[in-house]
């Protein structure tokens, strides 16, 4: 999903790199027509050049650019693919760059990334490829591309400072750089980049995006007081990430549950079909001691979730809360639904096992053991699941197995103390302690 809400500034013509060695041929005529903004005529002239020499990669590149200028992105992709095998060296890199642009415009982001990175492997300073790889993260928000996108943004900045069009797009690139740095966990640099972008952006909604980036960066650095103050001023813009950053501060470091409930209500009003708004509203209600209201929000979040994993999270949290309130049959029902939606969610299996373990001896305790075993299989590093599984084994008379499980718990991070508290009872149950 597009994260910035910014319209792409088209600067392809001035960014287009020119290869050394002029040619007095059809490719030169095609390029002249393209510079004169006569893209349709350029396509025709490039076609003539390619009929005379099908391996003329320069004409192929110019034809791809002409299709892009005409917004015929599918034809641009087809043309780039047709010339890919014949292209070599610098021309191969340039063709890959424009191929990536065309795929980007068709929102085929994974393929676009591959082509743009192939272009940069040959031409590290290719402005077109750097610009679009930089924007790719802004469009998708994918964490796995964030560090590479940040490098691309930095490579682009400063490349064409004398070009008027550079000054049009520079603030946007700074914003995209800040967002990429934020995803790459470099919060101080992200805040600095977004502050620079804010100073240069003209429209209020664009400056608000830069300010939102600063709020997130401040939260990431544990600076909740300034983050909440700035975030409160931005709530009218209805950006989900601002609501979530401010809520995180009020629920966490600032410990202001009443303000958390107020902001959660604003979030729900602004985004009544956003599952995240209701999940965080449940946190706010729990912080205020309103369990029933939290259950209602979790139920709504489960209904609104379009992804199975999100729905399972809401159901898991609802089931865990019902279990805490002593409503075990309802808790088991919701947790069974969570496991069905996300069978590889270790936390859902753990919560189901924990609720079932409180039942009387019988089939449900066998189910509890199976659920806890599954939880530790899916997430061997989960200390709560490990401890609960060991305790369940002890209750079922499997003292030696409980000892082995709790010894495993002791080896987990922060597990030594909790595991030691269990091991004495385990060993007694296994008959390994002297009376």
C-alpha angles and dihedrals in degrees: 000000000000109000105186104049088214125137114237113249108227109226100146097128098057092039093053109114117225120219121225119263121053118233124209092211144094093291091060091050090048091052092049091053090049092052088051088055091246095133098160091053089046090057090053094048092047089051089055091049091049092049088056093045117011090189094059097122093180091059089046092053092049091049090053089051091049091053089050091052088053089048089239092138097165091057090047090055092047091050092049091050091049092055100038098094095049096048119097139179118344092357090054089054093049092048090050089051094056091040087057091050091053092049089047090055090051088052091241088140102169092053091043091054092051092052094044092050090048089053093050092049087064099030110026092180096049100139094200093053094043092049095050095043087051091051092044091075091047089055099044107023089214110165094209091065097042100096093044091046091051090054090049092051091050091048091053097048112091096013097112107018093153095056115096091217090056090065089053094058103029095088091051091050089051089053092048089048090053092050092048092049090050091055089046089057095247095127099165092053090044092055091049093050093047092048089054090049092049091054091054103038116097109198119075093229090053092050088050089058090053091048090049089055089053091051091053091046092051091050090050088055093049093251095135099152096062091035092056092045093052092039092055089058090052099049092095087066088066095220108164093217091056092052089049095047093050092045090050090055095047092047094042130029098004095046095208104147096171091055089046090056091048094051091044090055090052090049092053092047092051095044108024093168098046112111091202090060090059095043090055091043087058089055090051093050092048090051087055093047095250103134098167092052089050090053090053092052092048090051090051091048091053091051094049098044111111095187120068092227092055092049090048091052091054092046092046092052091046092050092048091051092048089051091051088052091053095249093130102165091052091045092052091049093053093043091050087055091049092052091048091053095045110021092174095052103116092192092057092052090047094052091047091050092046093052093044092048090069091063126101118272111285141074094333092059089053087052089049091054091049092049094049091046089052091049093054091045092054093043112019090176094061105115096190092053091046093051093045093048091052091049090048091052090051092051089051091055095255095126097158092051089049090054092052092048094048090047086057089050090053090060092055121094110280089359102112100086097042092046093050090055089058100040097072091056090044093053091047090052089050091050093244099124125079114244 
